[in-house]
């Protein structure tokens, strides 16, 4: 199984995306709750710290102005403005004052400053259209404005919070992707390998690394695959031995029957019995034979159907009606598919005759729909009960009605179903109106399978 396909399977997993969104939500919510908690916890200490800073600046500035010589105050004000970002303005009654913007720190900040500088201390966010952090103070009987840059009070701007929040969200999503992939990739790999086994393919061994649970699960799966392969190999060897050991005495018995002086009726009956035994052995081998997907090629299934229809039409009591789309191609084993088609046509010929008719009519259709090849082989016989449709494709199952009259081991449709599934297809049975049985095979088109193989 291609490695890069396993790497992408987890992206198509619904469980991955559910885990991703859940983890992303939990991580984001946790970080948001953490930031909110920190903000609430540090609100009062931070406001008190800012208030102490404002009080210190106002106190130092006022003391400097009060104790400085009058001829040096202009130079002092210039140094405060250029070096410290502190500007002093006389407070006039005509000043146009706008309040500070609301914030969670402002009430505590105001209360702390007023408690030290006086209850008549004023605050403003803008004075005469000049923005900043404005606070009033008194020098003797004169009132002044002290203006600070707002950045000294508002440490973090809204844009900075947005940037930090975006980075936090991206980190949370990346963490969710990593955790979801870590959780779901082993499961996706196991699911892909299981599907490959269901299709008769041989998956690559799963890596036996990671957490203990994953190592044990992958080890158990790999052991199961090895056991299945061993069982398949043992079964093939056993059946090959049975075929050899049974067919050799059957051949001798056939020769003895031919050479023995027997009545024609007895000879014909014994030859029929030996032929049935040989056919049953062949069915066992067909059912047990594995399908080698490595040797699949592009097949013109239209031609296979046409050949089977032509061969069946040569029989004197068989009429075959065909509606076959030209150039319907599938990707598979031509020998196996030809055997499947011949099997279904023979079944329709054998079971599709009504008692009141001398001719057996078989309808064969083939069409391509949505890059899938639909093959239908139908007869006009008595059909089968709807309740027995599913049971009919099971191994060693034979009907107790008209369709049980044939000789065999009950493996015909089981072989067909097994081969179709290993070609990635589906087998469907349904009764026709007014009577008859229709067997439909749906197989992915050849271009679709080739494209999938190229992607692999």
VEXKE-541196 format. One record per residue (C-alpha): x, y, z; chain; residue number from 1. Coordinates in steps of 0.5 Angstrom, whole numbers. Layout:
+-------+-------+-------+----+-----+
:  east : north :    up : ch :   i :
+-------+-------+-------+----+-----+
:     X :     Y :     Z :  A : NUM :
...
+-------+-------+-------+----+-----+
***
This chain:
+-------+-------+-------+----+-----+
:  east : north :    up : ch :   i :
+-------+-------+-------+----+-----+
:     0 :     0 :     0 :  A :   1 :
:     3 :     7 :    -2 :  A :   2 :
:     6 :    11 :     4 :  A :   3 :
:     4 :    18 :     2 :  A :   4 :
:    -4 :    15 :     1 :  A :   5 :
:    -3 :    13 :     9 :  A :   6 :
:    -1 :    20 :    10 :  A :   7 :
:    -7 :    24 :     7 :  A :   8 :
:   -12 :    19 :    10 :  A :   9 :
:   -12 :    22 :    16 :  A :  10 :
:   -14 :    29 :    13 :  A :  11 :
:   -20 :    26 :    10 :  A :  12 :
:   -22 :    23 :    17 :  A :  13 :
:   -29 :    26 :    20 :  A :  14 :
:   -26 :    24 :    27 :  A :  15 :
:   -20 :    28 :    25 :  A :  16 :
:   -24 :    34 :    24 :  A :  17 :
:   -28 :    33 :    30 :  A :  18 :
:   -22 :    32 :    34 :  A :  19 :
:   -19 :    38 :    31 :  A :  20 :
:   -25 :    43 :    32 :  A :  21 :
:   -26 :    40 :    39 :  A :  22 :
:   -18 :    41 :    41 :  A :  23 :
:   -18 :    48 :    38 :  A :  24 :
:   -24 :    50 :    42 :  A :  25 :
:   -22 :    48 :    48 :  A :  26 :
:   -15 :    51 :    47 :  A :  27 :
:   -17 :    57 :    45 :  A :  28 :
:   -22 :    58 :    51 :  A :  29 :
:   -17 :    56 :    56 :  A :  30 :
:   -12 :    61 :    53 :  A :  31 :
:   -18 :    66 :    53 :  A :  32 :
:   -20 :    64 :    60 :  A :  33 :
:   -13 :    65 :    62 :  A :  34 :
:   -12 :    72 :    59 :  A :  35 :
:   -19 :    74 :    62 :  A :  36 :
:   -17 :    71 :    69 :  A :  37 :
:   -10 :    75 :    69 :  A :  38 :
:   -13 :    81 :    67 :  A :  39 :
:   -18 :    81 :    73 :  A :  40 :
:   -13 :    79 :    78 :  A :  41 :
:    -8 :    84 :    76 :  A :  42 :
:   -13 :    90 :    75 :  A :  43 :
:   -13 :    93 :    82 :  A :  44 :
:    -5 :    92 :    83 :  A :  45 :
:    -4 :    95 :    76 :  A :  46 :
:    -9 :   101 :    77 :  A :  47 :
:    -5 :   103 :    83 :  A :  48 :
:     2 :   102 :    80 :  A :  49 :
:     0 :   107 :    75 :  A :  50 :
:    -3 :   112 :    80 :  A :  51 :
:     3 :   112 :    84 :  A :  52 :
:     7 :   113 :    78 :  A :  53 :
:     2 :   119 :    76 :  A :  54 :
:     2 :   122 :    83 :  A :  55 :
:    10 :   121 :    83 :  A :  56 :
:    11 :   125 :    77 :  A :  57 :
:     6 :   130 :    79 :  A :  58 :
:     9 :   131 :    86 :  A :  59 :
:    16 :   131 :    83 :  A :  60 :
:    14 :   136 :    78 :  A :  61 :
:    10 :   141 :    82 :  A :  62 :
:    16 :   141 :    87 :  A :  63 :
:    21 :   142 :    82 :  A :  64 :
:    17 :   148 :    79 :  A :  65 :
:    16 :   151 :    86 :  A :  66 :
:    23 :   151 :    88 :  A :  67 :
:    26 :   153 :    82 :  A :  68 :
:    29 :   160 :    81 :  A :  69 :
:    24 :   164 :    76 :  A :  70 :
:    29 :   165 :    71 :  A :  71 :
:    30 :   158 :    70 :  A :  72 :
:    23 :   155 :    70 :  A :  73 :
:    22 :   156 :    62 :  A :  74 :
:    29 :   152 :    61 :  A :  75 :
:    26 :   147 :    67 :  A :  76 :
:    19 :   146 :    63 :  A :  77 :
:    23 :   145 :    56 :  A :  78 :
:    27 :   140 :    59 :  A :  79 :
:    21 :   136 :    62 :  A :  80 :
:    18 :   136 :    55 :  A :  81 :
:    24 :   134 :    51 :  A :  82 :
:    27 :   129 :    56 :  A :  83 :
:    21 :   126 :    60 :  A :  84 :
:    15 :   127 :    55 :  A :  85 :
:    12 :   132 :    61 :  A :  86 :
:     8 :   138 :    59 :  A :  87 :
:     5 :   143 :    64 :  A :  88 :
:     0 :   148 :    62 :  A :  89 :
:    -4 :   153 :    65 :  A :  90 :
:   -11 :   151 :    67 :  A :  91 :
:   -16 :   156 :    64 :  A :  92 :
:   -24 :   156 :    65 :  A :  93 :
:   -24 :   156 :    57 :  A :  94 :
:   -21 :   150 :    56 :  A :  95 :
:   -25 :   145 :    52 :  A :  96 :
:   -24 :   138 :    56 :  A :  97 :
:   -26 :   131 :    54 :  A :  98 :
:   -26 :   126 :    59 :  A :  99 :
:   -22 :   120 :    59 :  A : 100 :
:   -24 :   114 :    55 :  A : 101 :
:   -27 :   108 :    59 :  A : 102 :
:   -23 :   103 :    62 :  A : 103 :
:   -23 :    98 :    67 :  A : 104 :
:   -17 :   101 :    71 :  A : 105 :
:   -20 :   108 :    70 :  A : 106 :
:   -24 :   108 :    77 :  A : 107 :
:   -19 :   105 :    81 :  A : 108 :
:   -14 :   110 :    78 :  A : 109 :
:   -18 :   116 :    79 :  A : 110 :
:   -19 :   114 :    87 :  A : 111 :
:   -12 :   113 :    88 :  A : 112 :
:   -10 :   119 :    85 :  A : 113 :
:   -15 :   124 :    88 :  A : 114 :
:   -13 :   121 :    95 :  A : 115 :
:    -6 :   123 :    95 :  A : 116 :
:    -7 :   130 :    90 :  A : 117 :
:   -14 :   132 :    93 :  A : 118 :
:   -21 :   131 :    91 :  A : 119 :
:   -21 :   137 :    86 :  A : 120 :
:   -16 :   134 :    82 :  A : 121 :
:   -19 :   133 :    75 :  A : 122 :
:   -17 :   128 :    69 :  A : 123 :
:   -18 :   129 :    62 :  A : 124 :
:   -17 :   125 :    55 :  A : 125 :
:   -16 :   131 :    51 :  A : 126 :
:   -16 :   139 :    52 :  A : 127 :
:   -17 :   144 :    47 :  A : 128 :
:   -16 :   138 :    42 :  A : 129 :
:   -10 :   136 :    44 :  A : 130 :
:   -10 :   128 :    46 :  A : 131 :
:    -6 :   125 :    52 :  A : 132 :
:    -7 :   124 :    59 :  A : 133 :
:    -9 :   130 :    63 :  A : 134 :
:    -9 :   131 :    70 :  A : 135 :
:    -9 :   138 :    74 :  A : 136 :
:    -5 :   140 :    80 :  A : 137 :
:    -5 :   146 :    84 :  A : 138 :
:     1 :   151 :    86 :  A : 139 :
:    -1 :   155 :    91 :  A : 140 :
:    -7 :   158 :    88 :  A : 141 :
:    -6 :   157 :    81 :  A : 142 :
:    -8 :   151 :    77 :  A : 143 :
:    -4 :   147 :    72 :  A : 144 :
:    -5 :   142 :    67 :  A : 145 :
:     0 :   136 :    67 :  A : 146 :
:     0 :   132 :    60 :  A : 147 :
:     3 :   125 :    59 :  A : 148 :
:     3 :   121 :    53 :  A : 149 :
:    -2 :   116 :    53 :  A : 150 :
:     2 :   111 :    52 :  A : 151 :
:     5 :   111 :    59 :  A : 152 :
:    -1 :   110 :    62 :  A : 153 :
:    -4 :   105 :    56 :  A : 154 :
:     1 :   100 :    56 :  A : 155 :
:    -2 :    95 :    51 :  A : 156 :
:    -6 :    98 :    45 :  A : 157 :
:   -12 :    95 :    42 :  A : 158 :
:    -8 :    93 :    36 :  A : 159 :
:    -3 :    90 :    40 :  A : 160 :
:    -8 :    85 :    43 :  A : 161 :
:   -11 :    83 :    37 :  A : 162 :
:    -4 :    81 :    34 :  A : 163 :
:    -3 :    77 :    40 :  A : 164 :
:   -10 :    74 :    40 :  A : 165 :
:    -9 :    72 :    33 :  A : 166 :
:    -2 :    69 :    34 :  A : 167 :
:    -5 :    65 :    40 :  A : 168 :
:   -11 :    63 :    36 :  A : 169 :
:    -6 :    61 :    30 :  A : 170 :
:    -1 :    57 :    35 :  A : 171 :
:    -8 :    54 :    38 :  A : 172 :
:   -10 :    51 :    31 :  A : 173 :
:    -3 :    49 :    30 :  A : 174 :
:    -3 :    45 :    36 :  A : 175 :
:   -10 :    42 :    35 :  A : 176 :
:    -7 :    40 :    28 :  A : 177 :
:    -1 :    36 :    31 :  A : 178 :
:    -5 :    33 :    37 :  A : 179 :
:   -11 :    31 :    32 :  A : 180 :
:    -6 :    28 :    27 :  A : 181 :
:    -2 :    24 :    33 :  A : 182 :
:    -9 :    21 :    35 :  A : 183 :
:   -12 :    20 :    29 :  A : 184 :
:    -6 :    18 :    24 :  A : 185 :
:    -5 :    11 :    27 :  A : 186 :
:   -13 :    10 :    27 :  A : 187 :
:   -13 :    12 :    20 :  A : 188 :
:    -7 :     8 :    18 :  A : 189 :
:   -11 :     2 :    21 :  A : 190 :
:   -17 :     3 :    18 :  A : 191 :
:   -14 :     4 :    11 :  A : 192 :
:   -10 :    -3 :    12 :  A : 193 :
:   -17 :    -6 :    14 :  A : 194 :
:   -20 :    -4 :     8 :  A : 195 :
:   -14 :    -6 :     3 :  A : 196 :
:   -15 :   -13 :     6 :  A : 197 :
:   -23 :   -13 :     5 :  A : 198 :
:   -21 :   -12 :    -2 :  A : 199 :
:   -16 :   -18 :    -3 :  A : 200 :
:   -10 :   -13 :    -3 :  A : 201 :
:    -4 :   -14 :     1 :  A : 202 :
:    -3 :    -8 :     6 :  A : 203 :
:     4 :    -6 :     8 :  A : 204 :
:     6 :    -8 :    16 :  A : 205 :
:     4 :    -2 :    21 :  A : 206 :
:     9 :     1 :    24 :  A : 207 :
:    10 :    -2 :    31 :  A : 208 :
:    12 :     4 :    35 :  A : 209 :
:     9 :    10 :    39 :  A : 210 :
:     5 :     9 :    45 :  A : 211 :
:     4 :     2 :    48 :  A : 212 :
:    -4 :     2 :    46 :  A : 213 :
:    -2 :     3 :    39 :  A : 214 :
:     4 :    -1 :    39 :  A : 215 :
:     0 :    -7 :    41 :  A : 216 :
:    -6 :    -6 :    37 :  A : 217 :
:    -1 :    -5 :    30 :  A : 218 :
:     3 :   -11 :    33 :  A : 219 :
:    -4 :   -15 :    33 :  A : 220 :
:    -6 :   -13 :    27 :  A : 221 :
:     0 :   -15 :    23 :  A : 222 :
:     0 :   -22 :    27 :  A : 223 :
:    -7 :   -23 :    24 :  A : 224 :
:    -5 :   -21 :    17 :  A : 225 :
:     1 :   -26 :    17 :  A : 226 :
:    -4 :   -31 :    20 :  A : 227 :
:    -9 :   -30 :    15 :  A : 228 :
:    -4 :   -30 :     9 :  A : 229 :
:    -1 :   -37 :    12 :  A : 230 :
:    -8 :   -40 :    12 :  A : 231 :
:    -9 :   -37 :     5 :  A : 232 :
:    -3 :   -41 :     3 :  A : 233 :
:    -4 :   -47 :     7 :  A : 234 :
:   -11 :   -47 :     4 :  A : 235 :
:    -8 :   -47 :    -3 :  A : 236 :
:    -3 :   -52 :    -2 :  A : 237 :
:    -9 :   -57 :     1 :  A : 238 :
:   -14 :   -55 :    -5 :  A : 239 :
:    -8 :   -57 :   -10 :  A : 240 :
:    -7 :   -63 :    -6 :  A : 241 :
:   -14 :   -65 :    -6 :  A : 242 :
:   -15 :   -63 :   -13 :  A : 243 :
:    -9 :   -68 :   -15 :  A : 244 :
:   -10 :   -73 :   -11 :  A : 245 :
:   -18 :   -74 :   -13 :  A : 246 :
:   -17 :   -72 :   -20 :  A : 247 :
:   -12 :   -78 :   -21 :  A : 248 :
:   -16 :   -83 :   -19 :  A : 249 :
:   -22 :   -80 :   -23 :  A : 250 :
:   -18 :   -80 :   -29 :  A : 251 :
:   -17 :   -88 :   -28 :  A : 252 :
:   -24 :   -89 :   -26 :  A : 253 :
:   -26 :   -85 :   -33 :  A : 254 :
:   -21 :   -89 :   -37 :  A : 255 :
:   -24 :   -96 :   -34 :  A : 256 :
:   -31 :   -94 :   -35 :  A : 257 :
:   -29 :   -93 :   -42 :  A : 258 :
:   -26 :   -99 :   -43 :  A : 259 :
:   -31 :  -103 :   -39 :  A : 260 :
:   -36 :  -107 :   -42 :  A : 261 :
:   -42 :  -104 :   -39 :  A : 262 :
:   -49 :  -102 :   -42 :  A : 263 :
:   -50 :   -95 :   -45 :  A : 264 :
:   -54 :   -93 :   -40 :  A : 265 :
:   -50 :   -95 :   -34 :  A : 266 :
:   -44 :   -92 :   -38 :  A : 267 :
:   -47 :   -85 :   -39 :  A : 268 :
:   -49 :   -85 :   -32 :  A : 269 :
:   -42 :   -86 :   -29 :  A : 270 :
:   -39 :   -81 :   -34 :  A : 271 :
:   -44 :   -76 :   -31 :  A : 272 :
:   -43 :   -78 :   -24 :  A : 273 :
:   -35 :   -77 :   -25 :  A : 274 :
:   -36 :   -71 :   -29 :  A : 275 :
:   -40 :   -68 :   -23 :  A : 276 :
:   -35 :   -70 :   -18 :  A : 277 :
:   -29 :   -66 :   -23 :  A : 278 :
:   -34 :   -60 :   -23 :  A : 279 :
:   -35 :   -60 :   -16 :  A : 280 :
:   -27 :   -60 :   -15 :  A : 281 :
:   -26 :   -54 :   -20 :  A : 282 :
:   -31 :   -50 :   -16 :  A : 283 :
:   -27 :   -51 :   -10 :  A : 284 :
:   -21 :   -49 :   -13 :  A : 285 :
:   -24 :   -43 :   -16 :  A : 286 :
:   -27 :   -41 :   -10 :  A : 287 :
:   -20 :   -42 :    -6 :  A : 288 :
:   -16 :   -39 :   -12 :  A : 289 :
:   -13 :   -32 :   -10 :  A : 290 :
:   -14 :   -26 :   -14 :  A : 291 :
:    -7 :   -23 :   -16 :  A : 292 :
:    -9 :   -15 :   -16 :  A : 293 :
:    -1 :   -14 :   -19 :  A : 294 :
:    -3 :   -17 :   -25 :  A : 295 :
:    -9 :   -13 :   -27 :  A : 296 :
:   -10 :   -10 :   -34 :  A : 297 :
:   -15 :    -5 :   -38 :  A : 298 :
:   -20 :   -10 :   -40 :  A : 299 :
:   -25 :    -9 :   -46 :  A : 300 :
:   -31 :   -12 :   -42 :  A : 301 :
:   -36 :   -10 :   -48 :  A : 302 :
:   -32 :   -15 :   -52 :  A : 303 :
:   -32 :   -21 :   -46 :  A : 304 :
:   -40 :   -20 :   -46 :  A : 305 :
:   -40 :   -20 :   -53 :  A : 306 :
:   -36 :   -27 :   -54 :  A : 307 :
:   -40 :   -30 :   -48 :  A : 308 :
:   -47 :   -28 :   -52 :  A : 309 :
:   -44 :   -31 :   -58 :  A : 310 :
:   -42 :   -37 :   -55 :  A : 311 :
:   -49 :   -38 :   -52 :  A : 312 :
:   -53 :   -36 :   -58 :  A : 313 :
:   -50 :   -42 :   -61 :  A : 314 :
:   -54 :   -47 :   -57 :  A : 315 :
:   -61 :   -49 :   -60 :  A : 316 :
:   -65 :   -47 :   -55 :  A : 317 :
:   -62 :   -41 :   -53 :  A : 318 :
:   -64 :   -34 :   -55 :  A : 319 :
:   -59 :   -28 :   -52 :  A : 320 :
:   -61 :   -21 :   -53 :  A : 321 :
:   -56 :   -16 :   -52 :  A : 322 :
:   -55 :    -8 :   -51 :  A : 323 :
:   -48 :    -7 :   -50 :  A : 324 :
:   -44 :     0 :   -50 :  A : 325 :
:   -38 :     0 :   -54 :  A : 326 :
:   -31 :     1 :   -51 :  A : 327 :
:   -33 :     0 :   -43 :  A : 328 :
:   -27 :    -2 :   -40 :  A : 329 :
:   -25 :    -4 :   -33 :  A : 330 :
:   -19 :    -5 :   -29 :  A : 331 :
:   -18 :   -13 :   -27 :  A : 332 :
:   -16 :   -20 :   -29 :  A : 333 :
:   -19 :   -22 :   -36 :  A : 334 :
:   -19 :   -29 :   -34 :  A : 335 :
:   -23 :   -28 :   -28 :  A : 336 :
:   -28 :   -23 :   -31 :  A : 337 :
:   -29 :   -28 :   -37 :  A : 338 :
:   -30 :   -34 :   -32 :  A : 339 :
:   -35 :   -29 :   -28 :  A : 340 :
:   -39 :   -27 :   -34 :  A : 341 :
:   -39 :   -35 :   -37 :  A : 342 :
:   -42 :   -37 :   -30 :  A : 343 :
:   -47 :   -32 :   -30 :  A : 344 :
:   -49 :   -33 :   -37 :  A : 345 :
:   -49 :   -41 :   -36 :  A : 346 :
:   -54 :   -40 :   -29 :  A : 347 :
:   -59 :   -36 :   -33 :  A : 348 :
:   -59 :   -41 :   -39 :  A : 349 :
:   -60 :   -47 :   -34 :  A : 350 :
:   -65 :   -44 :   -29 :  A : 351 :
:   -68 :   -39 :   -34 :  A : 352 :
:   -73 :   -43 :   -38 :  A : 353 :
:   -80 :   -43 :   -36 :  A : 354 :
:   -84 :   -50 :   -37 :  A : 355 :
:   -89 :   -47 :   -42 :  A : 356 :
:   -83 :   -45 :   -47 :  A : 357 :
:   -78 :   -48 :   -51 :  A : 358 :
:   -73 :   -43 :   -52 :  A : 359 :
:   -69 :   -40 :   -46 :  A : 360 :
:   -68 :   -32 :   -47 :  A : 361 :
:   -62 :   -29 :   -44 :  A : 362 :
:   -62 :   -21 :   -43 :  A : 363 :
:   -55 :   -18 :   -43 :  A : 364 :
:   -54 :   -11 :   -42 :  A : 365 :
:   -48 :    -6 :   -41 :  A : 366 :
:   -47 :     1 :   -40 :  A : 367 :
:   -42 :     6 :   -37 :  A : 368 :
:   -45 :    11 :   -32 :  A : 369 :
:   -41 :    16 :   -28 :  A : 370 :
:   -35 :    12 :   -29 :  A : 371 :
:   -38 :     6 :   -27 :  A : 372 :
:   -39 :     0 :   -31 :  A : 373 :
:   -46 :    -3 :   -30 :  A : 374 :
:   -47 :   -11 :   -33 :  A : 375 :
:   -54 :   -14 :   -32 :  A : 376 :
:   -55 :   -21 :   -34 :  A : 377 :
:   -62 :   -23 :   -33 :  A : 378 :
:   -66 :   -29 :   -35 :  A : 379 :
:   -74 :   -30 :   -35 :  A : 380 :
:   -75 :   -36 :   -31 :  A : 381 :
:   -78 :   -37 :   -24 :  A : 382 :
:   -74 :   -32 :   -20 :  A : 383 :
:   -72 :   -34 :   -13 :  A : 384 :
:   -76 :   -31 :    -6 :  A : 385 :
:   -73 :   -24 :    -4 :  A : 386 :
:   -72 :   -27 :     3 :  A : 387 :
:   -67 :   -32 :     0 :  A : 388 :
:   -63 :   -26 :    -4 :  A : 389 :
:   -57 :   -25 :     1 :  A : 390 :
:   -57 :   -32 :     3 :  A : 391 :
:   -56 :   -35 :    -5 :  A : 392 :
:   -49 :   -31 :    -5 :  A : 393 :
:   -46 :   -35 :     1 :  A : 394 :
:   -41 :   -41 :     0 :  A : 395 :
:   -45 :   -48 :     0 :  A : 396 :
:   -52 :   -45 :    -1 :  A : 397 :
:   -57 :   -48 :    -6 :  A : 398 :
:   -64 :   -47 :    -6 :  A : 399 :
:   -69 :   -52 :    -5 :  A : 400 :
:   -74 :   -49 :   -11 :  A : 401 :
:   -73 :   -50 :   -18 :  A : 402 :
:   -66 :   -47 :   -18 :  A : 403 :
:   -63 :   -53 :   -14 :  A : 404 :
:   -64 :   -58 :   -20 :  A : 405 :
:   -57 :   -57 :   -22 :  A : 406 :
:   -51 :   -61 :   -20 :  A : 407 :
:   -45 :   -57 :   -16 :  A : 408 :
:   -43 :   -55 :    -9 :  A : 409 :
:   -47 :   -49 :    -8 :  A : 410 :
:   -41 :   -44 :   -10 :  A : 411 :
:   -43 :   -41 :   -17 :  A : 412 :
:   -45 :   -34 :   -14 :  A : 413 :
:   -40 :   -34 :    -8 :  A : 414 :
:   -35 :   -35 :   -13 :  A : 415 :
:   -38 :   -29 :   -17 :  A : 416 :
:   -39 :   -25 :   -11 :  A : 417 :
:   -31 :   -26 :    -9 :  A : 418 :
:   -28 :   -24 :   -16 :  A : 419 :
:   -33 :   -18 :   -16 :  A : 420 :
:   -31 :   -16 :    -9 :  A : 421 :
:   -23 :   -17 :   -11 :  A : 422 :
:   -24 :   -12 :   -17 :  A : 423 :
:   -27 :    -7 :   -13 :  A : 424 :
:   -34 :    -8 :   -15 :  A : 425 :
:   -41 :   -10 :   -12 :  A : 426 :
:   -46 :   -16 :   -14 :  A : 427 :
:   -53 :   -15 :   -14 :  A : 428 :
:   -59 :   -19 :   -14 :  A : 429 :
:   -66 :   -18 :   -16 :  A : 430 :
:   -73 :   -21 :   -19 :  A : 431 :
:   -75 :   -18 :   -25 :  A : 432 :
:   -82 :   -16 :   -27 :  A : 433 :
:   -87 :   -20 :   -29 :  A : 434 :
:   -82 :   -26 :   -27 :  A : 435 :
:   -74 :   -28 :   -28 :  A : 436 :
:   -68 :   -26 :   -24 :  A : 437 :
:   -63 :   -20 :   -26 :  A : 438 :
:   -56 :   -20 :   -23 :  A : 439 :
:   -52 :   -14 :   -24 :  A : 440 :
:   -45 :   -12 :   -23 :  A : 441 :
:   -42 :    -5 :   -22 :  A : 442 :
:   -35 :    -4 :   -23 :  A : 443 :
:   -31 :     2 :   -23 :  A : 444 :
:   -29 :     4 :   -30 :  A : 445 :
:   -22 :     3 :   -32 :  A : 446 :
:   -20 :    10 :   -33 :  A : 447 :
:   -22 :    11 :   -25 :  A : 448 :
:   -18 :     5 :   -23 :  A : 449 :
:   -12 :     7 :   -27 :  A : 450 :
:   -12 :    15 :   -24 :  A : 451 :
:   -13 :    12 :   -17 :  A : 452 :
:    -7 :     7 :   -19 :  A : 453 :
:    -3 :    13 :   -21 :  A : 454 :
:    -4 :    17 :   -15 :  A : 455 :
:    -2 :    11 :   -11 :  A : 456 :
+-------+-------+-------+----+-----+
***
